[in-house]
Amino acid sequence: MPILDQNSIEFISRGTDYTRRVGIRLGTILKDGDVICLEGDLGSGKTTLVQGMAAGWGSLDRVTSPTFVLMNLYRRLDGGQFHHLDAYRLDNVGEARDLDLETYIETGPLVIEWAERIKSVLPADHLWVTLRIVDIEQRDLIFSARGSYYKSLLENFRARIYGGL
Amino acid sequence: MTDTTQQPISIDGPIRLLGIETSCDETAASVVESGRKIISNIVASQVDIHAQYGGIYPEVASRQHIITIYPIVEQALQDAHITLDDVDGIAVTRGPGLSGSLVVGLNTAKGLALANQLPIIGINHLEAHIYSAWLDHPERRTEDDPKFPLLALIVSGGHTELALMTDHLEYQRLGGTLDDAAGEAFDKIARLLGLDYPGGPAIQQAAIEGNERAFSFPRAWLENTWDFSFSGLKTAVLREVRRLEETNLPLPINDIAASFQAAVVDVLVNKTLFAAREFKAKDILVAGGVSANQLLRTRFEENDEFTVHIPPLVLCTDNAAMISGAGYYRFIAGQRDELDIDALPNWPLSEI
């Protein structure tokens, strides 16, 4: 469990709709170059959160789990791209640096499920989201910022959730 | 840019296309005559390579494609006892898939097309799965071809799509998965149960010894839509496994596998049959890697309302014969692509 501090926000989600809505709020402020890392067990709501994020960002495409295909690309009317990577199968990080994450980061927001599996190749600055199963419906979501850019992104996000903007 | 439309084409004889497929973890090439007769069909699977990573690995995949693609094409031509002089065009997968992998196939096709003055036809991988049902296998006659309107279910590791086909090359996408693809659910549950990759065959094998009524896992019917969802089922199985682990008794892997498989198959079969009735389809077509699942095949074949077309096992998983197959119908419809066509990693059936 990460320790909560001023660079973290915690929510208890009461269901998939709630998780999706939180994602939408985050998605509306995402920009090219943003890196969002998700960590959480099977069924903790990672793909649901990304569905919200992509919707908030303005995706025209349906968001599905990219586990098998590894990477999904979603499009927006203005030509923007949203990259959805899934590191679930990447047990062996030996060659993970070959993933060439920089290319994806340059051309849109990049969201990574199972990010803890490829920690060694992630940029130092990012938003880290930890999802935990509380019970059948409820999920504990903790958003933590690493680096000054993500601290301000998190503040913006906090304002959008709790008001004050 | 080469104007490929001016190439003389013999319409009288059979049309022979070289097909190339590299969208995911198979490197494949094939020669097919007139969308029907498989002359050669070579598939180099990377499953062994990816098994050590527990799944496909993108850079490894594209590197392997680069190494194997030319020998595979060469072998497909050799097995067909022809050279590129004897083919009328090259059909190649444009998407959906991993961009790095797609590019390898596309560049190979472009190089061969340019060097041999052949037209190139970019093919949608999902459409190609559908056309695997037209490829001949010894026991089928032409009059047994799928009939329109046709309800098509494409189920694989990466896709779960339901579409109505009103004619050749005419699709109306009805729905698809909202979260996990059916094959992906098999892989994830297999991993959870400590079974091998790929998960489909492993679950099927474990289920043989299991009781499919041992656990009552949820079926997401998503009424009033033609969509699917397997994420809730996945979570339910996970919860059951965690609960059982706390008892310290050995995990009833066979029963869990059987009950899980039954839940997936139930939804796939019943929703497809329901859609076929609703849209007054004549036939049903099931394709993609998960269509190799024996329970799914049996359950579809047991229905007495619709003729169900399911390709033979070798054509269920990714292959290039289906690319040539779909390529033929595109070719006779006049499609010729430019040599600068891009890979389309995201190319839904609704945008063909």
HADDOCK unambig.tbl for C-alpha pairs under 7 A between the chains (distance, minus, plus):
assign (segid A and resid 42 and name CA) (segid B and resid 235 and name CA) 6.86 0.50 0.50
assign (segid A and resid 43 and name CA) (segid B and resid 231 and name CA) 6.95 0.50 0.50
assign (segid A and resid 43 and name CA) (segid B and resid 234 and name CA) 6.87 0.50 0.50
assign (segid A and resid 43 and name CA) (segid B and resid 235 and name CA) 4.81 0.50 0.50
assign (segid A and resid 64 and name CA) (segid B and resid 178 and name CA) 5.86 0.50 0.50
assign (segid A and resid 64 and name CA) (segid B and resid 179 and name CA) 4.37 0.50 0.50
assign (segid A and resid 64 and name CA) (segid B and resid 180 and name CA) 6.17 0.50 0.50
assign (segid A and resid 65 and name CA) (segid B and resid 179 and name CA) 5.34 0.50 0.50
assign (segid A and resid 65 and name CA) (segid B and resid 180 and name CA) 5.14 0.50 0.50
assign (segid A and resid 68 and name CA) (segid B and resid 157 and name CA) 5.85 0.50 0.50
assign (segid A and resid 68 and name CA) (segid B and resid 158 and name CA) 5.33 0.50 0.50
assign (segid A and resid 68 and name CA) (segid B and resid 184 and name CA) 6.11 0.50 0.50
assign (segid A and resid 69 and name CA) (segid B and resid 97 and name CA) 6.66 0.50 0.50
assign (segid A and resid 69 and name CA) (segid B and resid 98 and name CA) 6.55 0.50 0.50
assign (segid A and resid 69 and name CA) (segid B and resid 158 and name CA) 5.91 0.50 0.50
assign (segid A and resid 73 and name CA) (segid B and resid 346 and name CA) 6.20 0.50 0.50
assign (segid A and resid 89 and name CA) (segid B and resid 53 and name CA) 6.43 0.50 0.50
assign (segid A and resid 89 and name CA) (segid B and resid 54 and name CA) 5.42 0.50 0.50
assign (segid A and resid 89 and name CA) (segid B and resid 55 and name CA) 5.32 0.50 0.50
assign (segid A and resid 90 and name CA) (segid B and resid 53 and name CA) 6.08 0.50 0.50
assign (segid A and resid 91 and name CA) (segid B and resid 53 and name CA) 5.73 0.50 0.50
assign (segid A and resid 91 and name CA) (segid B and resid 54 and name CA) 6.98 0.50 0.50
assign (segid A and resid 92 and name CA) (segid B and resid 53 and name CA) 6.07 0.50 0.50
assign (segid A and resid 98 and name CA) (segid B and resid 59 and name CA) 6.38 0.50 0.50
assign (segid A and resid 99 and name CA) (segid B and resid 59 and name CA) 6.51 0.50 0.50
